[in-house]
Amino acid sequence: MEVTQIGKECHTRCAIFREVGSCIMPQQGVFARVLRGGLVQAGDGIELRRTDDTNG
């Protein structure tokens, strides 16, 4: 997986807001795209790779 965005502003009082009373997306939301399909299980290793993008 590749993280494409961390957090987003909640403008619409989304389903998360209605369910828990506040929106977690600005602080805890992570969006990613799948680079290669397969199973991901607890305990699997991860590798952090930085890109040339200096924004993150």
PDB file of N, CA, C and O in Angstrom, chain B, residues numbered from 101:
ATOM      1  N   MET B 101       0.840  -1.174   0.000  1.00  0.00           N
ATOM      2  CA  MET B 101       0.000   0.000   0.000  1.00  0.00           C
ATOM      3  C   MET B 101       0.884   1.236   0.000  1.00  0.00           C
ATOM      4  O   MET B 101       2.021   1.213   0.472  1.00  0.00           O
ATOM      5  N   GLU B 102       0.340   2.297  -0.533  1.00  0.00           N
ATOM      6  CA  GLU B 102       1.028   3.584  -0.551  1.00  0.00           C
ATOM      7  C   GLU B 102       0.103   4.627   0.057  1.00  0.00           C
ATOM      8  O   GLU B 102      -1.021   4.809  -0.413  1.00  0.00           O
ATOM      9  N   VAL B 103       0.564   5.313   1.095  1.00  0.00           N
ATOM     10  CA  VAL B 103      -0.242   6.372   1.709  1.00  0.00           C
ATOM     11  C   VAL B 103      -0.310   7.528   0.726  1.00  0.00           C
ATOM     12  O   VAL B 103       0.715   8.012   0.246  1.00  0.00           O
ATOM     13  N   THR B 104      -1.527   7.966   0.431  1.00  0.00           N
ATOM     14  CA  THR B 104      -1.721   9.059  -0.514  1.00  0.00           C
ATOM     15  C   THR B 104      -2.126  10.357   0.164  1.00  0.00           C
ATOM     16  O   THR B 104      -1.945  11.437  -0.398  1.00  0.00           O
ATOM     17  N   GLN B 105      -2.680  10.256   1.382  1.00  0.00           N
ATOM     18  CA  GLN B 105      -3.115  11.459   2.097  1.00  0.00           C
ATOM     19  C   GLN B 105      -3.246  11.120   3.570  1.00  0.00           C
ATOM     20  O   GLN B 105      -3.716  10.040   3.928  1.00  0.00           O
ATOM     21  N   ILE B 106      -2.835  12.031   4.408  1.00  0.00           N
ATOM     22  CA  ILE B 106      -3.015  11.862   5.843  1.00  0.00           C
ATOM     23  C   ILE B 106      -3.979  12.941   6.309  1.00  0.00           C
ATOM     24  O   ILE B 106      -3.693  14.136   6.225  1.00  0.00           O
ATOM     25  N   GLY B 107      -5.121  12.495   6.798  1.00  0.00           N
ATOM     26  CA  GLY B 107      -6.139  13.412   7.282  1.00  0.00           C
ATOM     27  C   GLY B 107      -6.857  14.157   6.178  1.00  0.00           C
ATOM     28  O   GLY B 107      -6.378  14.253   5.048  1.00  0.00           O
ATOM     29  N   LYS B 108      -7.997  14.673   6.526  1.00  0.00           N
ATOM     30  CA  LYS B 108      -8.759  15.542   5.637  1.00  0.00           C
ATOM     31  C   LYS B 108      -9.702  16.360   6.481  1.00  0.00           C
ATOM     32  O   LYS B 108     -10.112  15.931   7.559  1.00  0.00           O
ATOM     33  N   GLU B 109     -10.043  17.517   6.005  1.00  0.00           N
ATOM     34  CA  GLU B 109     -10.963  18.379   6.730  1.00  0.00           C
ATOM     35  C   GLU B 109     -12.382  17.843   6.599  1.00  0.00           C
ATOM     36  O   GLU B 109     -12.802  17.457   5.508  1.00  0.00           O
ATOM     37  N   CYS B 110     -13.112  17.816   7.686  1.00  0.00           N
ATOM     38  CA  CYS B 110     -14.495  17.351   7.680  1.00  0.00           C
ATOM     39  C   CYS B 110     -15.398  18.569   7.506  1.00  0.00           C
ATOM     40  O   CYS B 110     -15.439  19.446   8.369  1.00  0.00           O
ATOM     41  N   HIS B 111     -16.115  18.620   6.396  1.00  0.00           N
ATOM     42  CA  HIS B 111     -16.969  19.767   6.105  1.00  0.00           C
ATOM     43  C   HIS B 111     -18.445  19.489   6.352  1.00  0.00           C
ATOM     44  O   HIS B 111     -19.232  20.421   6.512  1.00  0.00           O
ATOM     45  N   THR B 112     -18.829  18.208   6.384  1.00  0.00           N
ATOM     46  CA  THR B 112     -20.255  17.894   6.262  1.00  0.00           C
ATOM     47  C   THR B 112     -20.859  17.159   7.450  1.00  0.00           C
ATOM     48  O   THR B 112     -21.962  16.623   7.340  1.00  0.00           O
ATOM     49  N   ARG B 113     -20.160  17.121   8.587  1.00  0.00           N
ATOM     50  CA  ARG B 113     -20.689  16.336   9.720  1.00  0.00           C
ATOM     51  C   ARG B 113     -20.980  14.920   9.227  1.00  0.00           C
ATOM     52  O   ARG B 113     -22.128  14.476   9.227  1.00  0.00           O
ATOM     53  N   CYS B 114     -19.953  14.237   8.820  1.00  0.00           N
ATOM     54  CA  CYS B 114     -20.017  12.933   8.153  1.00  0.00           C
ATOM     55  C   CYS B 114     -20.584  11.837   9.055  1.00  0.00           C
ATOM     56  O   CYS B 114     -20.941  12.089  10.206  1.00  0.00           O
ATOM     57  N   ALA B 115     -20.660  10.626   8.521  1.00  0.00           N
ATOM     58  CA  ALA B 115     -21.180   9.479   9.265  1.00  0.00           C
ATOM     59  C   ALA B 115     -20.354   9.210  10.519  1.00  0.00           C
ATOM     60  O   ALA B 115     -20.904   8.815  11.547  1.00  0.00           O
ATOM     61  N   ILE B 116     -19.060   9.415  10.446  1.00  0.00           N
ATOM     62  CA  ILE B 116     -18.211   9.231  11.633  1.00  0.00           C
ATOM     63  C   ILE B 116     -18.625  10.230  12.713  1.00  0.00           C
ATOM     64  O   ILE B 116     -18.770   9.859  13.878  1.00  0.00           O
ATOM     65  N   PHE B 117     -18.814  11.480  12.337  1.00  0.00           N
ATOM     66  CA  PHE B 117     -19.248  12.504  13.289  1.00  0.00           C
ATOM     67  C   PHE B 117     -20.589  12.133  13.922  1.00  0.00           C
ATOM     68  O   PHE B 117     -20.762  12.241  15.136  1.00  0.00           O
ATOM     69  N   ARG B 118     -21.530  11.695  13.092  1.00  0.00           N
ATOM     70  CA  ARG B 118     -22.854  11.337  13.616  1.00  0.00           C
ATOM     71  C   ARG B 118     -22.769  10.141  14.560  1.00  0.00           C
ATOM     72  O   ARG B 118     -23.533  10.063  15.522  1.00  0.00           O
ATOM     73  N   GLU B 119     -21.859   9.217  14.303  1.00  0.00           N
ATOM     74  CA  GLU B 119     -21.753   8.009  15.119  1.00  0.00           C
ATOM     75  C   GLU B 119     -21.049   8.266  16.449  1.00  0.00           C
ATOM     76  O   GLU B 119     -21.489   7.761  17.482  1.00  0.00           O
ATOM     77  N   VAL B 120     -19.952   9.050  16.442  1.00  0.00           N
ATOM     78  CA  VAL B 120     -19.152   9.206  17.661  1.00  0.00           C
ATOM     79  C   VAL B 120     -19.139  10.618  18.232  1.00  0.00           C
ATOM     80  O   VAL B 120     -18.570  10.842  19.300  1.00  0.00           O
ATOM     81  N   GLY B 121     -19.757  11.576  17.540  1.00  0.00           N
ATOM     82  CA  GLY B 121     -19.859  12.922  18.090  1.00  0.00           C
ATOM     83  C   GLY B 121     -18.753  13.870  17.671  1.00  0.00           C
ATOM     84  O   GLY B 121     -18.821  15.066  17.956  1.00  0.00           O
ATOM     85  N   SER B 122     -17.742  13.358  17.002  1.00  0.00           N
ATOM     86  CA  SER B 122     -16.700  14.209  16.423  1.00  0.00           C
ATOM     87  C   SER B 122     -16.080  13.445  15.266  1.00  0.00           C
ATOM     88  O   SER B 122     -16.178  12.220  15.197  1.00  0.00           O
ATOM     89  N   CYS B 123     -15.455  14.155  14.380  1.00  0.00           N
ATOM     90  CA  CYS B 123     -14.846  13.506  13.224  1.00  0.00           C
ATOM     91  C   CYS B 123     -13.359  13.289  13.493  1.00  0.00           C
ATOM     92  O   CYS B 123     -12.637  14.229  13.826  1.00  0.00           O
ATOM     93  N   ILE B 124     -12.911  12.051  13.348  1.00  0.00           N
ATOM     94  CA  ILE B 124     -11.506  11.722  13.596  1.00  0.00           C
ATOM     95  C   ILE B 124     -10.637  11.937  12.360  1.00  0.00           C
ATOM     96  O   ILE B 124      -9.411  11.861  12.447  1.00  0.00           O
ATOM     97  N   MET B 125     -11.252  12.200  11.224  1.00  0.00           N
ATOM     98  CA  MET B 125     -10.488  12.247   9.973  1.00  0.00           C
ATOM     99  C   MET B 125      -9.353  13.288   9.959  1.00  0.00           C
ATOM    100  O   MET B 125      -8.275  12.974   9.455  1.00  0.00           O
ATOM    101  N   PRO B 126      -9.539  14.504  10.486  1.00  0.00           N
ATOM    102  CA  PRO B 126      -8.418  15.448  10.439  1.00  0.00           C
ATOM    103  C   PRO B 126      -7.194  14.990  11.236  1.00  0.00           C
ATOM    104  O   PRO B 126      -6.070  15.355  10.890  1.00  0.00           O
ATOM    105  N   GLN B 127      -7.388  14.203  12.291  1.00  0.00           N
ATOM    106  CA  GLN B 127      -6.264  13.785  13.119  1.00  0.00           C
ATOM    107  C   GLN B 127      -5.801  12.364  12.828  1.00  0.00           C
ATOM    108  O   GLN B 127      -4.608  12.081  12.939  1.00  0.00           O
ATOM    109  N   GLN B 128      -6.700  11.468  12.463  1.00  0.00           N
ATOM    110  CA  GLN B 128      -6.363  10.058  12.382  1.00  0.00           C
ATOM    111  C   GLN B 128      -6.663   9.400  11.041  1.00  0.00           C
ATOM    112  O   GLN B 128      -6.304   8.240  10.839  1.00  0.00           O
ATOM    113  N   GLY B 129      -7.301  10.099  10.132  1.00  0.00           N
ATOM    114  CA  GLY B 129      -7.651   9.494   8.850  1.00  0.00           C
ATOM    115  C   GLY B 129      -6.429   9.296   7.968  1.00  0.00           C
ATOM    116  O   GLY B 129      -5.597  10.195   7.845  1.00  0.00           O
ATOM    117  N   VAL B 130      -6.319   8.141   7.363  1.00  0.00           N
ATOM    118  CA  VAL B 130      -5.225   7.848   6.439  1.00  0.00           C
ATOM    119  C   VAL B 130      -5.833   7.231   5.191  1.00  0.00           C
ATOM    120  O   VAL B 130      -6.655   6.318   5.275  1.00  0.00           O
ATOM    121  N   PHE B 131      -5.425   7.732   4.035  1.00  0.00           N
ATOM    122  CA  PHE B 131      -5.892   7.212   2.763  1.00  0.00           C
ATOM    123  C   PHE B 131      -4.711   6.557   2.062  1.00  0.00           C
ATOM    124  O   PHE B 131      -3.592   7.069   2.098  1.00  0.00           O
ATOM    125  N   ALA B 132      -4.972   5.417   1.422  1.00  0.00           N
ATOM    126  CA  ALA B 132      -3.894   4.687   0.754  1.00  0.00           C
ATOM    127  C   ALA B 132      -4.423   4.016  -0.498  1.00  0.00           C
ATOM    128  O   ALA B 132      -5.625   3.798  -0.645  1.00  0.00           O
ATOM    129  N   ARG B 133      -3.505   3.690  -1.402  1.00  0.00           N
ATOM    130  CA  ARG B 133      -3.885   2.912  -2.579  1.00  0.00           C
ATOM    131  C   ARG B 133      -3.136   1.591  -2.546  1.00  0.00           C
ATOM    132  O   ARG B 133      -2.010   1.509  -2.056  1.00  0.00           O
ATOM    133  N   VAL B 134      -3.771   0.577  -3.067  1.00  0.00           N
ATOM    134  CA  VAL B 134      -3.188  -0.759  -3.085  1.00  0.00           C
ATOM    135  C   VAL B 134      -2.241  -0.864  -4.271  1.00  0.00           C
ATOM    136  O   VAL B 134      -2.644  -0.646  -5.414  1.00  0.00           O
ATOM    137  N   LEU B 135      -0.981  -1.197  -4.000  1.00  0.00           N
ATOM    138  CA  LEU B 135       0.014  -1.372  -5.058  1.00  0.00           C
ATOM    139  C   LEU B 135       0.070  -2.824  -5.535  1.00  0.00           C
ATOM    140  O   LEU B 135       0.323  -3.089  -6.710  1.00  0.00           O
ATOM    141  N   ARG B 136      -0.166  -3.752  -4.623  1.00  0.00           N
ATOM    142  CA  ARG B 136      -0.154  -5.181  -4.948  1.00  0.00           C
ATOM    143  C   ARG B 136      -1.119  -5.881  -4.001  1.00  0.00           C
ATOM    144  O   ARG B 136      -1.012  -5.726  -2.785  1.00  0.00           O
ATOM    145  N   GLY B 137      -2.041  -6.634  -4.533  1.00  0.00           N
ATOM    146  CA  GLY B 137      -3.039  -7.312  -3.722  1.00  0.00           C
ATOM    147  C   GLY B 137      -2.436  -8.422  -2.869  1.00  0.00           C
ATOM    148  O   GLY B 137      -1.366  -8.945  -3.180  1.00  0.00           O
ATOM    149  N   GLY B 138      -3.124  -8.772  -1.802  1.00  0.00           N
ATOM    150  CA  GLY B 138      -2.694  -9.853  -0.929  1.00  0.00           C
ATOM    151  C   GLY B 138      -3.270  -9.681   0.458  1.00  0.00           C
ATOM    152  O   GLY B 138      -3.998  -8.724   0.724  1.00  0.00           O
ATOM    153  N   LEU B 139      -2.945 -10.608   1.340  1.00  0.00           N
ATOM    154  CA  LEU B 139      -3.427 -10.556   2.715  1.00  0.00           C
ATOM    155  C   LEU B 139      -2.479  -9.740   3.585  1.00  0.00           C
ATOM    156  O   LEU B 139      -1.259  -9.837   3.457  1.00  0.00           O
ATOM    157  N   VAL B 140      -3.056  -8.939   4.466  1.00  0.00           N
ATOM    158  CA  VAL B 140      -2.296  -8.200   5.467  1.00  0.00           C
ATOM    159  C   VAL B 140      -2.785  -8.679   6.816  1.00  0.00           C
ATOM    160  O   VAL B 140      -3.986  -8.681   7.085  1.00  0.00           O
ATOM    161  N   GLN B 141      -1.850  -9.088   7.670  1.00  0.00           N
ATOM    162  CA  GLN B 141      -2.221  -9.619   8.971  1.00  0.00           C
ATOM    163  C   GLN B 141      -1.454  -8.909  10.076  1.00  0.00           C
ATOM    164  O   GLN B 141      -0.373  -8.365   9.848  1.00  0.00           O
ATOM    165  N   ALA B 142      -2.024  -8.919  11.278  1.00  0.00           N
ATOM    166  CA  ALA B 142      -1.350  -8.341  12.439  1.00  0.00           C
ATOM    167  C   ALA B 142       0.025  -8.981  12.570  1.00  0.00           C
ATOM    168  O   ALA B 142       0.162 -10.200  12.466  1.00  0.00           O
ATOM    169  N   GLY B 143       1.028  -8.166  12.794  1.00  0.00           N
ATOM    170  CA  GLY B 143       2.395  -8.659  12.948  1.00  0.00           C
ATOM    171  C   GLY B 143       3.219  -8.598  11.672  1.00  0.00           C
ATOM    172  O   GLY B 143       4.436  -8.775  11.720  1.00  0.00           O
ATOM    173  N   ASP B 144       2.577  -8.349  10.518  1.00  0.00           N
ATOM    174  CA  ASP B 144       3.327  -8.207   9.268  1.00  0.00           C
ATOM    175  C   ASP B 144       4.236  -6.989   9.353  1.00  0.00           C
ATOM    176  O   ASP B 144       3.870  -5.980   9.955  1.00  0.00           O
ATOM    177  N   GLY B 145       5.393  -7.078   8.765  1.00  0.00           N
ATOM    178  CA  GLY B 145       6.334  -5.957   8.753  1.00  0.00           C
ATOM    179  C   GLY B 145       5.926  -4.896   7.746  1.00  0.00           C
ATOM    180  O   GLY B 145       5.185  -5.162   6.799  1.00  0.00           O
ATOM    181  N   ILE B 146       6.426  -3.691   7.972  1.00  0.00           N
ATOM    182  CA  ILE B 146       6.217  -2.601   7.024  1.00  0.00           C
ATOM    183  C   ILE B 146       7.558  -1.947   6.739  1.00  0.00           C
ATOM    184  O   ILE B 146       8.510  -2.082   7.508  1.00  0.00           O
ATOM    185  N   GLU B 147       7.615  -1.251   5.642  1.00  0.00           N
ATOM    186  CA  GLU B 147       8.832  -0.534   5.265  1.00  0.00           C
ATOM    187  C   GLU B 147       8.451   0.899   4.938  1.00  0.00           C
ATOM    188  O   GLU B 147       7.543   1.131   4.141  1.00  0.00           O
ATOM    189  N   LEU B 148       9.127   1.852   5.536  1.00  0.00           N
ATOM    190  CA  LEU B 148       8.870   3.267   5.280  1.00  0.00           C
ATOM    191  C   LEU B 148       9.783   3.728   4.170  1.00  0.00           C
ATOM    192  O   LEU B 148      11.004   3.593   4.250  1.00  0.00           O
ATOM    193  N   ARG B 149       9.177   4.273   3.136  1.00  0.00           N
ATOM    194  CA  ARG B 149       9.944   4.821   2.010  1.00  0.00           C
ATOM    195  C   ARG B 149       9.511   6.249   1.794  1.00  0.00           C
ATOM    196  O   ARG B 149       8.332   6.510   1.552  1.00  0.00           O
ATOM    197  N   ARG B 150      10.423   7.159   1.875  1.00  0.00           N
ATOM    198  CA  ARG B 150      10.114   8.570   1.611  1.00  0.00           C
ATOM    199  C   ARG B 150      10.245   8.831   0.120  1.00  0.00           C
ATOM    200  O   ARG B 150      11.071   8.228  -0.566  1.00  0.00           O
ATOM    201  N   THR B 151       9.410   9.745  -0.368  1.00  0.00           N
ATOM    202  CA  THR B 151       9.495  10.164  -1.759  1.00  0.00           C
ATOM    203  C   THR B 151      10.228  11.499  -1.826  1.00  0.00           C
ATOM    204  O   THR B 151      10.646  12.032  -0.799  1.00  0.00           O
ATOM    205  N   ASP B 152      10.379  12.026  -3.006  1.00  0.00           N
ATOM    206  CA  ASP B 152      11.006  13.344  -3.170  1.00  0.00           C
ATOM    207  C   ASP B 152      10.103  14.466  -2.735  1.00  0.00           C
ATOM    208  O   ASP B 152      10.541  15.613  -2.653  1.00  0.00           O
ATOM    209  N   ASP B 153       8.835  14.162  -2.450  1.00  0.00           N
ATOM    210  CA  ASP B 153       7.870  15.164  -2.001  1.00  0.00           C
ATOM    211  C   ASP B 153       8.287  15.678  -0.628  1.00  0.00           C
ATOM    212  O   ASP B 153       8.367  14.896   0.320  1.00  0.00           O
ATOM    213  N   THR B 154       8.552  16.969  -0.504  1.00  0.00           N
ATOM    214  CA  THR B 154       9.011  17.542   0.767  1.00  0.00           C
ATOM    215  C   THR B 154       7.848  17.937   1.660  1.00  0.00           C
ATOM    216  O   THR B 154       8.074  18.488   2.737  1.00  0.00           O
ATOM    217  N   ASN B 155       6.598  17.672   1.249  1.00  0.00           N
ATOM    218  CA  ASN B 155       5.440  18.021   2.054  1.00  0.00           C
ATOM    219  C   ASN B 155       5.110  16.987   3.113  1.00  0.00           C
ATOM    220  O   ASN B 155       4.164  17.195   3.873  1.00  0.00           O
ATOM    221  N   GLY B 156       5.834  15.889   3.204  1.00  0.00           N
ATOM    222  CA  GLY B 156       5.418  14.902   4.163  1.00  0.00           C
ATOM    223  C   GLY B 156       6.523  14.043   4.557  1.00  0.00           C
ATOM    224  O   GLY B 156       6.342  13.140   5.374  1.00  0.00           O
TER     225      GLY B 156
END
